[in-house]
Amino acid sequence: MSENIGDYEILFHWSRLDWLFEDDQAAEEFYDNEYWKGAMPAGFKTDRDGSYYLSVPRWEAGIPGTVNKIEVVDGRPMLVAYPSWEMNAVGDMFALQSVLGWEIDEQNRAWFLDQGHIQGAPCQDGAQKIVCWDLTKNELVESVPVPDEIASYEASFLNDLMVDNLNGFVYITDSGLTDPNQGGLIVYNMKIKELRRVLHQHESTQDVPGYWFQIAGKPVWKDRPMRTGADGIALSADRKTLYWCPLTGRNLYCIDTALLQDFSIPQEKIAEAVVDLGDKGTNTDGMSADNRGKIYYTMLEGKGIGIYDPDQGSFSEFISDDRMIWVDGMTFDNMGYLLFNNNRLHELFQGDLDWNDEYNLIIWKAYLGKGVKSYLHYRE
């Protein structure tokens, strides 16, 4: 691949996701019941050694592993439950139940955000949690339950997170699952092991009333608008500003992280400090930031990736392709590339996919420039 900024190519692609199973019976159940029709690629990540991982939330029945490592077998990308099949066991509250968004930090540790919900059912106590796993040592660092009073077991939809090891905080978006929506942000203080919910049902964390978006001419649901609150989240490289946006809406919001880090600051003051940065021209799912100050956001309506420049206060298109249908998670490698996936979420769950199309589900890589890395590598 040539190294011109904005060049992009396909890294992996599937007609449907496939797993390498431990036993024949599990494989038979998966394929005979066509559970693969509900298997949606979500959070794509790469670690320090260049291994690739993919989260698959358990929104439908029969998802074998909610966190997986990608192994290429005879040229085909296959999934293997990670860290183990046991750590992906449904019904074991210690194990990972349903992971959508997650992060790999600069210490090569994975931070899994376990939604806890299986097929949309209310969470069991202990299912909803933040799990930090050391990828180098292959061992658990900590598991932090997210209790009902922080994120309702019935109404929460823990979407994505950003990690700040410099100051010792994790920031989480809760999109809300019920109607009326109950969106909000959650802050985890690593040092004192405490969680706080902020901006609960604030305008910036809620769906925009009456907003009914389409992708490539198709509405998400055919009979009603989708209603999803705080979704995309990004942390500036200097760790001073947190950005987020609702999925059902086009505006981008931000706040000074110092206000979120002090748990004694009143909720009203936090609400007053939210800054509306304006209309991105598209709604957004995944977001992230690089080590040089830029904020990247997926363009659902725009079918691609956009960039927000805080210095200029400007939104601009980076890349777009008609094949980028429902662009979701994104990450950075250490070679100047942005990696992201498109999963055709609305078509997948409405049964509109041609399962013989080898390019239904795609992982992309786009060149950003020499030295461009994740926000986690600000000091490098």
KAVEN-V224613 format. One record per pair of residues at least 6 apart in sequence whose C-alpha atoms are under 6 Angstrom apart, sorted by the first residue. I is the first residue (numbers start at 1). J is the second residue. D is the distance in Angstrom with one decimal. If there is no record, write none. Layout:
I|J|D, I|J|D
//
This chain:
5|367|5.2, 5|368|5.2, 5|369|5.8, 6|367|5.5, 7|366|5.6, 7|367|5.6, 8|365|5.5, 8|366|4.1, 9|364|5.8, 9|365|5.6, 10|364|4.6, 11|363|5.4, 11|364|5.3, 12|362|5.8, 12|363|5.0, 13|359|5.5, 13|361|5.5, 13|362|4.3, 14|358|5.2, 14|359|5.6, 14|361|5.2, 15|355|5.6, 15|357|5.2, 15|358|4.0, 15|359|5.7, 15|360|5.0, 18|78|5.5, 19|78|5.3, 19|79|4.4, 19|80|5.9, 20|79|5.9, 20|80|5.6, 21|27|5.9, 35|62|5.3, 38|60|5.3, 40|56|5.6, 41|56|5.1, 42|55|5.4, 42|56|5.7, 42|100|5.9, 43|54|5.5, 43|55|4.9, 43|101|5.4, 43|329|5.0, 44|53|5.7, 44|54|4.6, 45|52|5.8, 45|53|5.2, 45|331|5.9, 46|52|4.5, 52|69|6.0, 52|70|5.5, 53|68|5.5, 53|69|4.3, 53|70|5.6, 54|67|6.0, 54|68|5.2, 55|66|5.4, 55|67|4.4, 55|100|6.0, 56|66|4.6, 57|66|5.5, 57|98|4.8, 57|99|5.0, 57|100|5.2, 58|98|5.1, 58|118|5.6, 59|119|4.3, 60|119|5.0, 65|81|4.8, 65|88|5.6, 66|98|5.6, 66|99|5.8, 67|81|5.9, 67|82|5.5, 68|79|5.6, 68|80|5.1, 68|81|4.3, 68|82|4.7, 69|79|5.7, 69|80|5.3, 69|82|5.8, 70|78|5.6, 70|79|4.9, 71|77|5.7, 71|78|5.2, 72|78|5.8, 87|95|4.4, 87|96|5.8, 88|95|5.4, 88|96|4.9, 89|95|5.9, 90|97|5.7, 93|126|5.6, 93|127|4.9, 97|116|5.4, 98|114|5.4, 98|115|5.4, 98|116|5.6, 99|113|5.8, 99|114|4.7, 99|115|5.9, 101|159|5.6, 101|160|4.1, 102|111|5.6, 102|112|4.8, 102|113|5.6, 103|110|5.7, 103|111|5.2, 104|110|4.4, 106|376|5.8, 108|135|5.8, 109|133|5.5, 109|134|4.4, 109|135|5.4, 110|132|5.5, 110|133|5.0, 111|131|5.6, 111|132|4.5, 112|130|5.7, 112|131|5.0, 113|130|4.9, 114|128|5.4, 114|129|5.2, 115|128|5.3, 115|158|5.2, 116|123|5.3, 116|127|4.4, 116|128|4.3, 117|123|5.0, 122|153|5.4, 122|154|4.6, 123|153|4.8, 126|145|5.7, 128|146|5.4, 129|144|5.4, 129|145|4.2, 129|146|4.9, 130|143|5.7, 130|144|5.0, 131|143|4.4, 132|141|5.3, 132|142|5.3, 133|139|5.9, 133|140|4.6, 133|141|5.4, 150|197|5.7, 155|176|5.7, 155|177|4.9, 155|178|5.2, 156|176|4.7, 156|177|5.5, 157|174|5.3, 157|175|5.2, 157|176|4.8, 157|177|5.3, 158|174|4.4, 159|173|5.5, 159|174|5.6, 159|231|5.9, 160|172|5.7, 160|173|5.6, 161|171|5.4, 161|172|4.3, 162|170|5.7, 162|171|5.3, 163|170|4.7, 164|170|6.0, 168|190|5.1, 169|188|5.5, 169|189|4.8, 169|190|5.6, 170|187|5.8, 170|188|5.0, 171|186|5.9, 171|187|4.8, 172|185|5.6, 172|186|4.9, 173|185|4.8, 173|230|5.5, 173|231|5.7, 174|183|5.4, 174|184|5.2, 174|185|5.8, 174|230|5.9, 175|183|4.7, 175|228|5.6, 175|229|4.3, 175|230|4.6, 175|231|5.5, 176|182|4.6, 176|183|4.6, 182|201|5.4, 183|200|5.9, 183|201|5.2, 183|205|5.1, 183|206|5.4, 183|229|5.0, 183|230|5.7, 184|199|5.2, 184|200|4.3, 184|201|5.9, 184|205|5.3, 185|197|5.8, 185|198|5.3, 186|196|5.6, 186|197|4.4, 187|195|5.6, 187|196|5.3, 188|194|5.8, 188|195|4.5, 205|229|5.1, 205|230|4.4, 205|246|5.8, 206|229|4.1, 207|227|5.6, 207|228|5.3, 207|229|4.6, 207|246|6.0, 207|248|4.9, 208|248|6.0, 208|249|5.4, 212|225|4.8, 215|301|5.1, 220|346|5.0, 227|248|5.9, 228|247|5.5, 228|248|5.3, 229|246|4.4, 229|247|5.9, 230|245|5.4, 230|246|4.0, 231|245|5.9, 231|246|5.2, 231|247|5.5, 232|244|5.3, 232|245|5.4, 232|285|5.1, 232|286|4.7, 232|287|5.0, 233|243|5.6, 233|244|4.3, 233|287|5.4, 234|243|5.1, 234|287|5.6, 234|288|4.5, 234|289|5.8, 235|242|4.7, 237|291|5.2, 237|293|5.9, 237|375|4.3, 237|378|5.3, 240|256|5.8, 240|257|5.3, 241|255|5.7, 241|256|4.8, 241|257|5.3, 242|254|5.4, 242|255|5.5, 243|253|5.6, 243|254|4.3, 244|253|5.4, 245|252|5.0, 247|283|6.0, 247|284|5.5, 247|285|5.7, 249|283|5.5, 250|279|5.4, 250|280|5.7, 250|282|5.3, 250|283|4.4, 251|278|5.1, 251|279|4.3, 251|280|5.8, 252|277|5.4, 252|278|5.9, 253|275|5.6, 253|276|4.7, 253|277|5.5, 254|274|5.9, 254|275|5.3, 255|274|5.1, 282|299|5.7, 282|301|5.3, 283|300|5.8, 284|298|5.2, 284|299|5.4, 284|300|5.7, 285|298|5.9, 285|328|5.5, 286|298|5.6, 286|328|5.0, 286|329|4.7, 287|296|5.6, 287|297|4.4, 288|295|6.0, 288|296|5.3, 289|295|4.4, 289|296|5.7, 289|375|5.3, 290|373|5.5, 290|374|4.4, 290|375|4.4, 291|373|5.5, 291|374|5.3, 291|375|4.2, 291|377|5.8, 291|378|4.6, 294|309|5.3, 295|307|5.6, 295|308|5.0, 296|306|5.8, 296|307|4.6, 297|305|5.8, 297|306|5.2, 298|304|6.0, 298|305|4.6, 298|327|5.7, 299|305|5.4, 300|326|5.3, 303|320|5.6, 303|324|5.1, 303|325|5.9, 304|319|5.5, 304|320|4.1, 304|324|5.9, 305|318|5.5, 305|319|5.4, 306|316|5.6, 306|317|4.3, 306|318|5.0, 307|315|5.8, 307|316|5.4, 308|314|5.7, 308|315|4.6, 324|342|5.6, 325|342|5.7, 325|344|5.1, 326|342|5.3, 326|343|5.8, 326|344|4.9, 327|341|5.8, 327|342|4.1, 328|341|5.8, 328|342|5.6, 329|340|5.6, 330|339|5.5, 330|340|4.2, 331|338|6.0, 331|339|5.2, 332|338|4.7, 332|339|5.7, 332|373|5.9, 332|374|5.5, 334|373|5.9, 336|367|6.0, 336|368|5.4, 336|369|5.1, 336|370|5.2, 336|371|5.8, 336|372|4.8, 337|366|5.4, 337|367|4.5, 337|368|5.5, 338|365|5.6, 338|366|5.2, 339|364|5.6, 339|365|4.5, 340|363|5.7, 340|364|5.3, 341|362|5.6, 341|363|4.3, 341|364|5.8, 342|362|5.5, 343|361|5.0, 347|353|5.9
//
